Amino acid sequence: MAEGIYVVGILVDQRAVHAPQVQEVLTRYGSAILSRNGIPDPTRSRGIITVTMQAEAADTEKFASELRNIEGVHAQAIHLGEVLN
């Protein structure tokens, strides 16, 4: 299967509580992650993370699904296009 470029938006409710579990998932998929941007704000209980990844569609969906399986975490992937060689 062909790899694509995806942007995954992640919204984490009760950031202080769920961040360790989110970090575990991010670490497992680290080899596919091209960039990661988080908005840290200790005064907010929610966290926003955007991840750009290069992966196959099934791997990206598995990544987003693992994140959604964490209570209080919402994740949505957008396919931007196929990887050009």
JOMOVEN-V824715 format. One record per residue. N is the residue number from 1. SS is DSSP state (H for helix, E for strand, - for the rest). PSI is psi in degrees with one decimal (* if undefined). NEAR is the number of other ideal C-beta (glycine too) atoms within 10 Angstrom. Layout:
<<N/SS/PSI/NEAR> <N/SS/PSI/NEAR>>
This chain:
<<1/-/152.6/8> <2/-/145.3/8> <3/-/150.3/16> <4/E/171.5/18> <5/E/127.9/17> <6/E/147.7/24> <7/E/128.2/16> <8/E/120.9/23> <9/E/133.2/14> <10/E/126.2/24> <11/E/124.0/15> <12/E/110.4/23> <13/-/150.6/14> <14/-/59.3/13> <15/H/-44.2/22> <16/H/-30.2/10> <17/H/-44.2/13> <18/H/-9.6/17> <19/H/-42.0/16> <20/H/-40.1/9> <21/H/-40.1/17> <22/H/-43.4/21> <23/H/-37.4/11> <24/H/-43.4/11> <25/H/-45.2/20> <26/H/-39.9/19> <27/H/-41.5/9> <28/H/-32.2/12> <29/-/15.4/19> <30/H/-33.5/10> <31/H/-19.0/8> <32/H/-11.1/17> <33/E/123.4/16> <34/E/-38.0/12> <35/E/158.3/9> <36/E/133.6/14> <37/E/124.4/9> <38/E/150.2/16> <39/E/97.1/11> <40/-/127.4/10> <41/-/102.8/11> <42/-/-15.7/7> <43/-/-7.5/4> <44/-/143.4/10> <45/-/-11.6/13> <46/-/148.9/13> <47/E/147.3/20> <48/E/127.8/15> <49/E/136.8/22> <50/E/135.0/13> <51/E/132.2/24> <52/E/128.6/15> <53/E/154.0/23> <54/E/111.9/15> <55/E/171.8/23> <56/-/155.8/15> <57/H/-42.6/14> <58/H/-38.6/9> <59/H/-37.9/17> <60/H/-42.2/24> <61/H/-37.7/14> <62/H/-41.8/15> <63/H/-52.3/24> <64/H/-38.0/23> <65/H/-42.4/12> <66/H/-38.0/18> <67/H/-43.7/25> <68/H/-23.4/13> <69/-/-9.8/11> <70/-/127.4/19> <71/-/133.0/10> <72/-/8.6/15> <73/E/132.0/23> <74/E/135.5/14> <75/E/138.6/21> <76/E/132.1/12> <77/E/142.7/20> <78/E/127.3/10> <79/E/122.0/11> <80/E/-28.1/9> <81/E/169.9/8> <82/E/156.1/10> <83/-/130.0/11> <84/-/135.0/5> <85/-/*/5>>
